[in-house]
Amino acid sequence: MSKVSSVDIRTAQIHAELVNIANANGGNLLPAHVVTAARDPNSILHHEFEWDDNEAGHMYRIAQAGALIRRVKLHIVQVGGGAKKVNINVTRAYQSLPSSRKTGKGYDSIEDIMNNPTKRQEMLEGVQKELMAYHKRYSNLIELQDVWDAIELSVTKTATAS
C-alpha cells in the first residue's frame, strides 16, 4: 500500500485548478490566466505567488539577470587537420553548476569549467541527466529511437570510463 503525502495532494489540487483554468479559456493555459485566478486569496494557487510588489519586483529582476547571463554566448573556433577543417561552436559563456548553486556562487565561466576536470565532469553528468530526462519524457516518439540509443550509449560509456 502506498502512502499519499501532503505534497502529492497539494500537487493534485494545483493540477485540478490548472485544468479548470484551461477549460475556462478554451483549453488554453497561459501564465496570465493562472496569475489572474491566483489573485483570489481563496484560490489554491494564491500562496504560490509573491504578492508584495517590492519583493516580487526584486525577484523578477534577479530572474532577468539570470536570463541575461544565460544569453551571452561564445564562439569557439577550432582549427584541425591543417587549415582544411574549421569548426565553430556557439555555447553559453557562463554555466550554472549544481555545486556552484549550492554554495551561492552562481555561474562559472565555460573556460573555468572546461579547464577544471571536476567541474567538467559535473557539467557532463548534468547534461547526461538532462538528456535522459528528455528520453524519459519523449520516449514514445519512436522517430527519435536513434537519438535515444545514442544517449544511452553515451551515458553507459561515460559511466564505465569513470
C-alpha positions in Angstrom: 0.0 0.0 0.0 1.4 3.4 -1.0 1.2 6.4 1.3 0.0 9.6 -0.2 1.9 12.6 1.0 0.5 16.1 1.5 2.8 17.3 -1.3 1.1 14.9 -3.7 -2.3 16.1 -2.5 -1.3 19.7 -3.0 0.1 19.0 -6.4 -3.1 17.2 -7.4 -5.1 20.2 -6.2 -2.9 22.6 -8.2 -3.2 20.4 -11.2 -7.0 20.3 -10.9 -7.1 24.1 -10.7 -4.9 24.5 -13.7 -7.2 22.2 -15.6 -10.2 24.3 -14.6 -8.4 27.5 -15.7 -7.5 25.9 -19.1 -11.1 24.7 -19.5 -12.4 28.2 -18.8 -10.1 29.5 -21.5 -11.0 27.2 -24.4 -8.4 24.6 -23.4 -5.5 27.1 -23.4 -3.4 27.7 -20.3 -1.4 30.9 -20.3 0.6 32.2 -17.3 -1.5 35.4 -17.3 -4.7 33.2 -16.8 -3.0 31.5 -13.8 -2.0 34.8 -12.2 -5.5 36.2 -12.7 -7.0 33.2 -11.0 -4.4 33.2 -8.2 -5.2 36.8 -7.2 -8.2 35.5 -5.4 -7.0 34.9 -1.8 -9.2 31.8 -1.6 -7.6 30.2 -4.6 -5.4 27.2 -4.0 -2.8 29.0 -6.2 -2.8 32.2 -4.2 0.0 31.2 -1.8 2.2 30.0 -4.7 2.9 33.7 -5.6 4.7 36.6 -4.0 2.1 39.4 -3.8 4.3 42.0 -2.2 5.2 44.1 -5.3 8.5 45.3 -4.0 9.7 41.7 -3.3 8.2 40.4 -6.5 9.9 43.2 -8.4 13.3 42.3 -6.9 12.7 38.6 -7.6 11.8 39.4 -11.2 14.9 41.4 -11.7 17.0 38.5 -10.3 15.3 36.2 -12.9 16.0 38.8 -15.6 19.7 38.9 -14.6 19.9 35.1 -14.8 18.3 35.2 -18.3 20.8 37.9 -19.3 23.8 35.8 -18.1 22.4 32.8 -20.0 22.0 34.8 -23.2 25.7 35.7 -23.5 27.3 33.3 -26.0 30.9 32.5 -27.0 32.0 31.4 -30.5 34.7 28.8 -30.1 36.8 28.3 -33.2 38.8 25.1 -33.6 41.1 24.5 -36.5 42.1 20.9 -37.2 43.7 18.9 -40.0 45.7 21.8 -41.2 43.7 24.7 -42.4 41.3 22.4 -44.2 38.9 22.0 -41.3 37.4 24.8 -39.1 34.8 24.0 -36.5 32.8 26.8 -34.9 30.7 26.1 -31.8 28.5 28.5 -30.1 28.0 28.0 -26.3 26.9 29.9 -23.3 29.7 31.9 -21.8 28.6 31.0 -18.3 27.1 27.9 -16.9 25.3 27.2 -13.6 26.6 24.0 -12.0 24.7 22.4 -9.1 27.8 22.7 -6.8 28.0 26.4 -7.5 24.3 26.9 -6.9 24.6 25.1 -3.5 27.4 27.4 -2.4 25.7 30.5 -3.7 28.4 31.2 -6.2 26.0 31.2 -9.2 27.6 30.9 -12.6 31.1 29.7 -13.7 32.7 30.7 -17.0 32.8 28.0 -19.6 36.6 28.4 -19.7 36.9 27.6 -16.0 34.6 24.6 -16.3 36.4 23.1 -19.3 39.8 23.6 -17.7 38.8 22.1 -14.3 38.3 18.3 -14.5 35.9 18.2 -11.5 33.7 20.9 -12.9 33.8 19.5 -16.4 32.7 16.1 -15.1 29.9 17.7 -13.1 28.7 19.5 -16.3 28.9 16.3 -18.3 26.9 14.5 -15.7 24.3 17.3 -15.7 24.0 17.2 -19.4 23.6 13.5 -19.4 20.9 13.7 -16.7 19.0 16.3 -18.8 19.3 14.1 -21.9 18.0 11.1 -20.0 15.1 13.3 -18.8 14.2 14.2 -22.4 14.5 10.5 -23.3 12.1 9.6 -20.5 9.7 12.4 -21.3 9.6 11.8 -25.1 10.4 8.0 -25.3 7.1 7.4 -27.1 8.4 9.3 -30.1 9.8 6.3 -31.9 11.1 8.5 -34.7 13.8 9.5 -32.2 14.9 6.0 -31.3 18.4 6.5 -32.8 18.8 9.6 -30.6 17.6 7.7 -27.5 20.1 4.9 -28.3 22.9 7.4 -28.7 22.1 9.0 -25.4 22.0 5.6 -23.6 25.3 4.6 -25.2 27.0 7.9 -24.2 25.8 7.6 -20.6 27.0 4.0 -20.5 30.4 4.8 -21.9 30.9 7.7 -19.5 29.8 5.6 -16.5 32.2 2.7 -17.4 35.1 5.2 -18.1 34.8 6.8 -14.6 
